[in-house]
Amino acid sequence: MERTMAGNDLAAHMELCRKCLVLRGPFFDSHNGCERVQRCGCAPREPLWNAFDYNCAAELCRCCASRVMRSGSKWSVFFCDACKGHVVAYNGGAGWNVIPIGRHLMMNGVALKTEDARKGSARRAFARGMSEVFDGISRLERLHRAYVTRIVSSIDASGRTVPVPQYIDHATRSQPSASAVFAVLVLGMGVDTGGTAGSP
């Protein structure tokens, strides 16, 4: 899937829904060469866009929530480049993806080889890994929603939506350093500083 515009530019005319905290609004679909409108979670679903795995072209970084990333593929990463560096380094130190890097199991090092499919131990390991990834994604989404809610509630504006440029500007100016934001994410994920999973 071709991706030519940076996330913040792609979402320049979008808004953040205060209710569902999802970006919505017009954008240019560079792959299909047409204008589209991304719907937020409050709107009815529409048919799947051509060449997309789900109808989402832009979404906020799951860590800093102050940058927009291109999305729409099952291989899309949850984090902006700056935050991704922290996540990859942390997971590398832990020896496994404590913090899910994306939606797909294979992105998080979880897969079941065909030759191992009949082995009970391999199937159990795969099931355990799948459960850990899904649990991690659920935790990540809860933390993300809580963090975006705090940012939105601190914006002095009325209405059901906030223009993305206004939101990004406020979020960038009001948050601490990238390393501090990541430390909050690690704490919220229930992970200790040694890189091992903590209690759920």
ChimeraX attribute file (.defattr): number of C-alpha atoms within 10 A of each C-alpha:
attribute: neighborCount
match mode: 1-to-1
recipient: residues
	/A:1	12
	/A:2	9
	/A:3	13
	/A:4	11
	/A:5	14
	/A:6	13
	/A:7	19
	/A:8	20
	/A:9	15
	/A:10	21
	/A:11	27
	/A:12	16
	/A:13	14
	/A:14	23
	/A:15	23
	/A:16	26
	/A:17	22
	/A:18	17
	/A:19	12
	/A:20	13
	/A:21	22
	/A:22	21
	/A:23	25
	/A:24	26
	/A:25	18
	/A:26	16
	/A:27	19
	/A:28	15
	/A:29	19
	/A:30	14
	/A:31	13
	/A:32	13
	/A:33	8
	/A:34	9
	/A:35	11
	/A:36	14
	/A:37	15
	/A:38	21
	/A:39	20
	/A:40	20
	/A:41	14
	/A:42	12
	/A:43	9
	/A:44	7
	/A:45	10
	/A:46	9
	/A:47	7
	/A:48	11
	/A:49	14
	/A:50	12
	/A:51	13
	/A:52	15
	/A:53	15
	/A:54	14
	/A:55	20
	/A:56	20
	/A:57	25
	/A:58	23
	/A:59	23
	/A:60	26
	/A:61	21
	/A:62	26
	/A:63	28
	/A:64	27
	/A:65	24
	/A:66	23
	/A:67	24
	/A:68	25
	/A:69	25
	/A:70	24
	/A:71	21
	/A:72	18
	/A:73	17
	/A:74	14
	/A:75	15
	/A:76	16
	/A:77	21
	/A:78	22
	/A:79	24
	/A:80	20
	/A:81	13
	/A:82	14
	/A:83	20
	/A:84	18
	/A:85	11
	/A:86	17
	/A:87	22
	/A:88	17
	/A:89	11
	/A:90	20
	/A:91	18
	/A:92	13
	/A:93	14
	/A:94	16
	/A:95	11
	/A:96	17
	/A:97	22
	/A:98	24
	/A:99	24
	/A:100	27
	/A:101	24
	/A:102	17
	/A:103	17
	/A:104	19
	/A:105	18
	/A:106	12
	/A:107	17
	/A:108	20
	/A:109	14
	/A:110	19
	/A:111	17
	/A:112	13
	/A:113	11
	/A:114	7
	/A:115	8
	/A:116	11
	/A:117	12
	/A:118	10
	/A:119	9
	/A:120	10
	/A:121	11
	/A:122	16
	/A:123	16
	/A:124	11
	/A:125	14
	/A:126	18
	/A:127	15
	/A:128	12
	/A:129	19
	/A:130	19
	/A:131	12
	/A:132	18
	/A:133	25
	/A:134	15
	/A:135	14
	/A:136	20
	/A:137	19
	/A:138	14
	/A:139	18
	/A:140	21
	/A:141	14
	/A:142	14
	/A:143	18
	/A:144	21
	/A:145	16
	/A:146	12
	/A:147	16
	/A:148	23
	/A:149	15
	/A:150	12
	/A:151	19
	/A:152	19
	/A:153	10
	/A:154	12
	/A:155	13
	/A:156	7
	/A:157	11
	/A:158	8
	/A:159	7
	/A:160	10
	/A:161	20
	/A:162	20
	/A:163	17
	/A:164	24
	/A:165	17
	/A:166	14
	/A:167	20
	/A:168	20
	/A:169	12
	/A:170	17
	/A:171	21
	/A:172	15
	/A:173	9
	/A:174	12
	/A:175	14
	/A:176	12
	/A:177	11
	/A:178	14
	/A:179	13
	/A:180	12
	/A:181	15
	/A:182	18
	/A:183	16
	/A:184	14
	/A:185	22
	/A:186	21
	/A:187	12
	/A:188	15
	/A:189	22
	/A:190	16
	/A:191	18
	/A:192	13
	/A:193	13
	/A:194	9
	/A:195	18
	/A:196	16
	/A:197	15
	/A:198	11
	/A:199	8
	/A:200	9
